[in-house]
Amino acid sequence: MVWFQWLTISAFAFCLAGCLWHLLRLIRLGKPADLAKPAGSESAGISYSFINAMSPAKKESAYLHLPTYTAGILYHMGTFTSFILLIFNFFRIIPTGIPLLLISAFLLMTALAGLFILIKRMIVLNIRALSNPDDYLSNILVTVFQAVTAVCLIEGQSTVCSYPYLCASLLLLYIPVGKLKHLVYFFAARYHLGVFYGRRGVWPQ
């Protein structure tokens, strides 16, 4: 292994430790006490929260803003794909031919989706008013990671290119300390929503 691979491994260890700390903190806090008489099923509410309630038809913020919702889905898929490619690259599993072109094109599209989200955050007054430097930095780190991964694939330098590793390292180091730690809090939030609305008999509808 070369130095930038060791750097990424170290960054991953830091990221994993940080995310585990957040998870253990959530577990230690436990779920809020609800003294109301149960009117439904918590387990059914949790299932609904993670499945049905995630549908665009059930989310006002999604069905009223379908282009942004679609861009967000693509953006997340691009992040997962970039990390999977990084793992494959670590073990010298490199896509070639048509798969390489398709993956590269997909990552360029997801990076553009991230750029679209960033520009919208900057120019739409209501979103800009709610944004802080963390929002912009998180978006930039993820978008650059996807774009650099795509470019290295297109140029055929994925076996020796250090840039995806460096971008991944910065991203991994930032995840536990920035808003990207929502990869832990997302699941906790959906769980607590399911418990609350399931117990109250609101979910499933």
C-alpha positions in Angstrom: 0.0 0.0 0.0 1.0 3.6 -0.6 0.8 6.6 1.7 -2.6 7.9 0.5 -4.2 4.5 1.0 -2.9 4.4 4.6 -4.3 8.0 5.0 -7.7 6.8 3.8 -7.7 3.8 6.2 -6.8 6.1 9.1 -9.5 8.5 8.1 -12.0 5.7 7.9 -11.0 4.5 11.4 -11.6 8.0 12.7 -14.9 8.2 10.9 -16.1 4.9 12.2 -15.0 5.8 15.8 -16.8 9.1 15.6 -20.0 7.6 14.2 -20.0 4.9 16.8 -19.6 7.6 19.5 -22.7 9.3 18.1 -24.6 6.0 18.0 -23.7 5.1 21.6 -24.7 8.5 22.7 -28.1 8.1 21.1 -28.5 4.6 22.7 -27.5 5.9 26.1 -30.1 8.7 25.9 -32.8 6.2 25.2 -36.2 6.9 23.8 -38.4 9.7 25.4 -41.0 8.6 27.9 -44.5 8.8 26.4 -47.2 8.6 29.2 -50.1 8.7 26.8 -52.2 5.6 26.5 -51.1 3.6 23.4 -53.5 3.8 20.5 -51.5 1.9 18.0 -48.4 -0.3 17.4 -44.9 1.1 17.8 -43.4 -1.6 15.6 -45.9 -0.9 12.8 -45.1 2.8 13.1 -41.3 2.1 12.8 -41.8 0.0 9.7 -44.0 2.7 8.2 -41.5 5.4 9.0 -38.7 3.6 7.2 -40.7 2.4 4.2 -44.0 4.0 3.3 -43.3 7.4 4.8 -40.2 7.7 2.7 -42.2 7.7 -0.5 -42.3 11.0 -2.4 -46.1 10.8 -2.3 -46.0 10.9 1.5 -43.5 13.7 1.9 -44.6 17.3 1.2 -41.0 18.4 0.9 -40.6 15.8 -1.9 -43.7 15.9 -4.0 -43.7 19.7 -4.1 -40.0 19.7 -5.2 -39.6 16.6 -7.3 -36.5 17.8 -9.3 -34.6 18.5 -6.1 -35.8 15.3 -4.5 -34.6 13.3 -7.6 -31.3 15.2 -7.6 -30.9 14.3 -3.9 -31.5 10.6 -4.5 -29.0 10.6 -7.4 -26.5 12.5 -5.2 -26.7 9.9 -2.4 -26.4 7.1 -4.9 -23.3 8.8 -6.4 -21.7 8.9 -2.9 -22.3 5.2 -2.3 -21.0 4.3 -5.8 -17.8 6.4 -5.3 -17.0 4.7 -2.0 -17.7 1.2 -3.5 -15.4 2.1 -6.4 -12.7 3.2 -3.9 -13.0 -0.2 -2.1 -12.8 -2.0 -5.4 -9.8 0.1 -6.4 -8.1 -0.7 -3.1 -8.2 -4.4 -4.1 -7.2 -3.6 -7.7 -10.7 -4.4 -9.1 -11.0 -1.8 -11.9 -14.0 -1.5 -14.3 -13.1 -1.4 -17.9 -14.9 -1.0 -21.3 -18.6 -0.1 -21.3 -19.1 -0.5 -17.5 -16.3 2.0 -17.0 -18.0 4.5 -19.3 -21.4 4.0 -17.8 -20.2 4.4 -14.2 -18.2 7.5 -15.2 -21.2 9.0 -16.9 -23.4 8.2 -13.9 -20.9 9.8 -11.5 -20.6 12.9 -13.6 -24.4 13.1 -13.5 -24.6 12.7 -9.8 -21.9 15.3 -9.3 -24.0 17.7 -11.5 -26.9 16.9 -9.2 -24.8 17.9 -6.3 -23.8 21.1 -8.0 -27.5 21.8 -8.8 -28.4 21.4 -5.1 -25.5 23.7 -4.1 -26.5 26.4 -6.6 -30.1 26.2 -5.4 -29.0 26.6 -1.8 -27.1 29.8 -2.9 -29.7 31.5 -4.9 -33.1 30.5 -3.3 -33.5 33.1 -0.6 -35.5 30.9 1.9 -32.9 28.1 1.7 -29.9 30.4 1.8 -31.3 32.0 5.0 -31.4 28.6 6.7 -28.0 27.6 5.4 -24.6 27.8 7.2 -21.0 27.1 6.2 -21.4 23.5 7.2 -24.1 23.0 4.6 -21.9 24.4 1.8 -18.7 22.6 2.9 -20.5 19.2 3.2 -21.9 19.6 -0.3 -18.6 20.7 -1.8 -16.7 17.7 -0.3 -19.2 15.2 -1.5 -19.5 16.7 -5.0 -15.7 17.0 -5.5 -15.3 13.4 -4.4 -17.8 12.1 -7.0 -16.4 14.3 -9.8 -12.8 13.4 -9.1 -13.7 9.7 -9.0 -15.4 10.0 -12.4 -12.5 11.9 -14.0 -9.9 9.4 -12.7 -12.0 6.6 -14.2 -12.4 8.4 -17.6 -8.6 9.1 -17.8 -7.8 5.5 -17.0 -5.7 6.5 -13.9 -7.8 4.8 -11.3 -5.0 2.3 -10.5 -2.5 5.0 -9.5 -4.6 8.2 -9.0 -4.3 9.4 -5.4 -7.0 12.1 -5.8 -10.0 9.9 -5.0 -8.2 8.7 -1.9 -7.4 12.2 -0.8 -11.0 13.4 -1.4 -12.3 10.4 0.5 -10.0 11.0 3.4 -11.2 14.6 3.8 -14.8 13.5 3.5 -14.3 10.7 6.1 -12.6 13.0 8.5 -15.4 15.5 8.2 -18.4 13.1 8.5 -18.4 12.8 12.3 -17.9 16.5 13.0 -20.2 18.0 10.3 -23.8 17.7 9.2 -22.9 14.5 7.2 -23.1 12.6 10.5 -26.8 12.5 9.7 -25.9 9.1 8.3 -26.3 8.1 12.0 -29.0 10.5 13.1 -31.2 9.7 10.0 -31.9 6.2 11.4 -32.4 7.5 14.9 -34.8 10.2 13.7 -36.9 7.7 11.6 -37.0 5.3 14.5 -38.3 7.9 17.0 -40.8 9.2 14.5 -42.1 5.7 14.0 -42.3 5.0 17.8 -44.2 8.3 18.5 -46.7 8.2 15.6 -47.1 4.4 15.8 -47.9 4.6 19.5 -50.4 7.4 18.9 -52.0 5.4 16.1 -51.2 7.9 13.4 -48.8 5.6 11.5 -49.6 3.4 9.5 -52.2 5.6 7.9 
